[in-house]
Amino acid sequence: MIDWLVNKIFWWTPLRNALLAEATFYNSLTRIMNDPESMKTASAMWDEGDGWRGWAIEGGKYYFNDIPEHDMIDLMQSLDEMHGQKSL
């Protein structure tokens, strides 16, 4: 019964491609998270339609910019400025 279900799911090409892409994504995240050197610096950026937002981890500190920026370069500069500021 399980073999039949797996064959039916993987028979549909778009679903098979999506499942394999998701598995590859999670494998790469696991590899990064298990590598201490990779975990020293991380970042993510995305466009929500009204502007770019993002977060970064540098030197053990977490920086998050929820203010919509015009483009990705502005976001990167904003995160870099946050990193350069002294803590209170």
N, C-alpha and C positions, 0 to 999 in steps of 0.2 A: 504494500500500500504506500509506504513512504517512497519507494523507488518510483512509483507511478507519479506521485505528487512532485517529486524533484524533477523528473523528466518533463512534466507539463510546465512547471515554472521556468525551467531553463530552455524550453523549446521556444518560448516567446523572446525574440532577440532583444527588444528594448529593455525588458525586465532583466534578462540575463546580464546585459551590459551594465545596467544600473546597479545590480547586486555585486557584480565583480568590482566595479569602480568604488563602491562603498567599502568593500572588504579591503581593497588596496589602500584606501584613505585611512582606515583604522589601523592597518598594519604599519603605515608610515608614521602615524601619530604615536603608536606604541614604541616604535624604534626611537623616535625623537625623545619621548619621555623617559626612556630607559638610559639615555646617554646624558650624563651630567654636564658635559661640555655644551651640548645643544640646548640645555635648559637654562643656561646663563642669559641668553638673549632670545626673545621671541616677540612676534608682533602679528597683528591682524588688522586689516583695513577693509571697509566695505562702503558701498554707496547705497543710501536708503532713499534715494530719489530727491531729497531736499539738500543733500550734501554728503561729504565723506566723513566717516567717523572711524575710530580705531583705538587700539590699545597696544601697549608695548611693555615688556619686562626687560629691564636692563640693570645689571649689577644688583639683582635681588630686590629691585623696587618696581612696583606696578604703576604704570601711567595710563590713564584712560581719558580720551577726549570725546565728550558727548556733544560738543558744539559743532554743528554742520560746517564743514569747510568747503570752499568752492571747488577745489580739486585735490588730488592725492598729494601733490607736492606741498600744498599749504598744510595738509594734515601732518605730513612727515616733519615739516618745519615746526609745527605746533608741539608735537610730541618731543622733538629735539630740544625745544625751549624749556619744556617742563623738566626734562632730564637735566638741563643745565642750571636750573634754579636751585638755590640752597634750601634745605628743609628748615622749617621754623623751629 
